[in-house]
Amino acid sequence: MGCGASKWKDPGVVRRGRPRSVGEVVVFLPGLRVPRTVDFPQSLGDHLDTSTVERLSALRATVVTMAMQESAMALKPRRRTTRHGGSGTANLLQALEEYLPVLLGLVKESSDLRNKVQFVWANQEDDSEETSMADAWYEVLSVLHLMAMVCFLQANSLLLPRSYGDGQGPRVSEESRRATVDVFLKAAGYLDCAVNQVLPQIPPEKRRALPVDLVEGNLKALSLQGLGQGVDMQLGLAIDNPKATLAVKRRLACEMVKYWQQIKDSIPELPLSDGWAKKHTLFVKWKYAEAKAAAYYFHGLILDEGNTEKSQEMAISSLQASEEFLKESKRASKAFHSTPPTSRSVDNF
């Protein structure tokens, strides 16, 4: 396998089929990538001091164990209280944050160490084959991607309606919606770093061998999704705030349109040969139409405040356009949830 990328089958790993259903979905993510065990002492024992090698081994072993547990949990949609978030994802994110700076030593201290370890990762959607690459920058890229996906899991968990025992029924609290803004921004930041700081470090021939999860178009689309869904949360909070003006709401809706348009432009770069990619495309179509519906709606309300006949006519046109985009978004949402692996909409969100 050398310093390049390869795909191989590990007979010691129990294979899983693709999930038929992924439960309630507010935040799309294309499955977790999970690391496989590597032997740091064998690869680095003659190049680094024992304490550093042992620390690398211990930190990565923790990540491997936690990532596999979270991946297995994500494939059990009925376990609503633990799936997509909770202490498990928080612990995994902390483990990744502790591992990353130590890992960066392999690419900063000596270029000779960069290609000493064969790093292996698989995706929960289909782990019958694993992508292996002898490049520490590939490991950094994979870690940043996983950190972002864990943030998306946390956001999805925060946005699932919960009962608070006050007789008002399940709902998403304002506190949860505010928390997701920071979580989405964090995910976008990890992915932006992956695109602009890490991918350029990987030679072109190795970049061509990266799995689809790590291609530039996919990373950009998911980074923009983090920004777009963060603005979506801000708009929802503004709608509930009586002090927020129509102009503020329209500005936020227009920002959403901008982000989802950019995401839509990135999607054609991704192969649509499997259900996850098709589901991703439909999610973008759903959210893009939803954003345009909101933008036209608030624009129409602002025009309706005008005193001229022309402004009234434009207001009616904008509100009619909003209604059409809303219908389109509902059709796209239905198609998204019915596409394998199937998911359920969150009616109370």
N, C-alpha and C positions, 0 to 999 in steps of 0.2 A: 504493500500500500504506500510505502514511502512517505513523501511530503505532500502528496496530492490528496484528493478526496476519493473515497470509495464507498461502496455499499456492501454490507455483508450481513449474514444471518448468524445470530448467536443462539445455539441450541439450548443454552441454559435459561433463556428468557421465555416465560409463558406468553403465548400470543393471544391477543384479544381481537375479536371482530369489531367492526365499526359500530358505534352506538346507534340504535334505531331511533332513540329519542333523547333530547338533552334538556327536557324540562322547560321551565319558564325562562324566557330570554328577553332581556331589555337591552343588553350589551352584546354585540356579536364578537366572538373570537374563534379563530379556526383551529381549536384544539391546542392542548399544551404540548410543547416539546419537552421531553424528559431526558436527562443525561444518563448514560450507562457508566458503570464502574471502570476506572482506569487505574493503572499501576504506576503511581508517581515514584516510589522508591526504585523500581526497575529502570525507569526512563531518566530520572534526575538524580539518582543516588550518588553518581560520580561527579555531579556538577554543582550541587547545592549542599549546604550544611544540613545535617540530620533534622534539626529543629524546624527548619523551613519546610522541608519535604513532609515531615509529619503533620505540620499545621495545614499545608495544602491538602494532604490526604484526608485529614479529619474534617475540614470545612467542606470539601466536595462530597465526602461520604454522607454528611448531614443533608446536603442539598439533594443528592440522589434519593435518599430515603424519603424525604419530605415531598419531593416532586412526584415520585411514584405514588405516594399516598394520595396526594391531591388529584393526580390524574385519574386514579381509580375511583375516587369520590365523585369526580365530574361526570363519570359514566353511569352514575346512579341517580337519575332524575327524581326519583321519589323521595330522596332524602333531602327535603327542602331546607331543613334547618342547618345542614352542614354544607350542602353543595354551593359552589360559587361564593366562597367567602368564609368569614369567621376566623377563629384563632389559627386554624391550619394555614390559611393563606398569609396571615400576618407573620407567623413563624417562618414560613418559607421565604417570604420577602426579606425578613431580617437575616436569615441564613445566607441568601444571595448577596445582600449588602455587605456582609462580613467576608464572604468569599472573594468578591470582585477585586478589592484593593490588593489582596495577596496575589491573586491571579495576574494582575497587571505587572507584577514584578517579573514575570516571565518574558514580557515584551519590552520592558523598560531597562532592566539591568543588563541584559546581554542578548543580542540577536541570535546567538548560538542556541539559547534555550527555547526559542520560539517554536522550533520544529522538532523538539525532542519527544513530545508526548502526542500519542494518537488519541484525539478526543472523539467520543462517540455519543450521538444523540438520536432519539427517535421521536416521532409524533404520535400522540395518543390515538389519532384518527386511523393510523395504519402503521403499526410498529413491526410488521413482518420484515421490513428492511430498515437498516439503520445507516445514517450518514456518518462516515468517519473521515476525519481530516487531521493531519499532523500540522497544526498551526494554532498557536495560542490565541491569535486574533479571532479565529473561528469560535473558540470557546468564549471569548469576551462577547462576541456578537450574539451567540446563543444565550448567554446569561442575561444580557440586556433585553433580548426578546422575551425571555421567560419572565423577567421582572415586570415588563409591560403587560404581559398576559395575566399575571397574577393580579395586577392592579385592575384590569378589566373584570376579573372574577370578583374582586372586592366590590367594584362598582355595581355589578349585577346583583350581588347579594344585598347591598344597601337599597337598591331600587325595587326589591320585591316587597309587596304590601304585607304588613304585619298587623296583628291584633294587639291593641293596647289595653283591653279590658275596660274601656270607657263607654261601651255601647255604641260607638260610632262606626264599627266595622273595620275591616283591614284597610290600611292605607300606608302611603310612604310619607314619613314625617319630614318636616322642613329641615330638621337637623341632618337627616340622612341625605337629602338632596344637596344641602350645602357641602357636606363632606365629600360627595362624589365629584364636585368641581375640582377640588385639590387632587383627588385620586386620578381623574382623567388627565389633568395637566401633568402629573407625575409620569403617567404612562406615555404621553406624547413626548415628554422630555427624554425618557429612556430611548424611545424609537428614533427621535431626531438625532441623538448622540450616535446611535447605531449607524444611521445613514451617513452622517456628515463626518464623524470622527473615526469610526471603526471600519466600515466597508472600504474606504480608500486605502487602508493598510493591507488589504488582502489582494494579492496579484490577480490580474484578469482571468488567468486560466483556472484559478481556484474559485473565483467568484462565479464562473460559468457552471461549476459543479455544486454550488450551494443548493440545498433543498428549497422548494418553492416558498416555504415560510419565510425564508431569509433573503429572497430576491429584493432588489431595491424598490420595485413598484409596490410590492406587498407591504414592506416596512413603511414606506411613505403613506400609503393608504391608511394603515392602521394608526400612524401618528396623527394624521389629519382627522381620523375618526375620533381620537381622544379629544382633540381640540373642538371638533364639531359637537360632540355629545356634552362636553363641558359647557359650551355656550347654550345648548339645549336646556341644561339644568338652570343656567342663569336666567333664561327666558321664562321658564316655569316659575321661578321665584319672583321675577318681575311681575308676571301676570297676577300672582297672589298678593302683590304689594300695592295697596291703593295709592301710594305716593309715586309709583313709577309712571312716567308719562308714556303716551302712545309713541312718541318719537324714540324713546329708549327701547321700547318693545320692538318697534320696526327695525331699529338698528341691529338689535340682537338677532332677529329673524333673518335679516339680510346677511349677517355674518355666517349664520348657519348655512344659507344657500351657497355662499362662497366656498365654505369648506367642503360641503357635499359635492359641489361641482368639481372641485379639485380631486376628490376621492374618485368620483365617477371617471375622471380622465385617466386615473391610474389603473383602474380595474381591467381595461382591455389588455394590459401587460400580463395578466395572470391567466394561466390555463384554466379552462372550464370543464375539464374532463372528469371531475369528481363532484360529489354532492356538496362538499364544503365550499368549493369555489363558486358553484352556482348559488348556494345559499348566501355567500358574501355579496355577490352581485345583486341579488334580490333585496338584501338588507339595505344596501346603498340606494337602490331605486326607491324603496319605501321611505327612507329618511330624507332623501332629496326632495321627493314630492311633498312630504310633510313640511319640510322647511319652506318650500315655495308657497304652500297653502298658508302658512303663518305670515310670511312676508306680504303676500297680497292682501291678507285679511287686515293687518294693521295699517297697511298703506291705504286700503279702502276706508278704514275708519277715520284716518287723518283727512283724506279728501272729502269725506262726508261732513267735516266741520266747515268746509268752504261755503260761501254764500252764493256762488255763481251756478248757473245751470250746467256749465261745462264741468265744474268740479263734481257736481252731483252725478252727472253721467259717467265720469271717470271712476267715481266711487262705486257705482253699481257694477261697472265692468270689472273692477278689481275684486270686489266681493264675489262675483260670479266665477272669476278665475280661481279664487281661493277655494270655492266649493268644488270645482272640477279637480283641482290638485288634491284636495282632501279625499275625494272618491278614489283617485288614482293611488294615493298612499294606502288606503284601506285594502285595495285589491293587491297591491304589492306586499303588504303585511300578511295577508292571507296566504299568498303564494310562498312567501318566505317561511312561514311556520309549517306549511304542508310539505316543503321540500325536505327530503331525508338528509341528515337525521332530523326528524320532525321536532318541533318545539311548540310551546304554548305561549299565547299572548298573555300579558299581564293586564287584565281588564280594569283593575282598580288603580292603575298607575296614572 
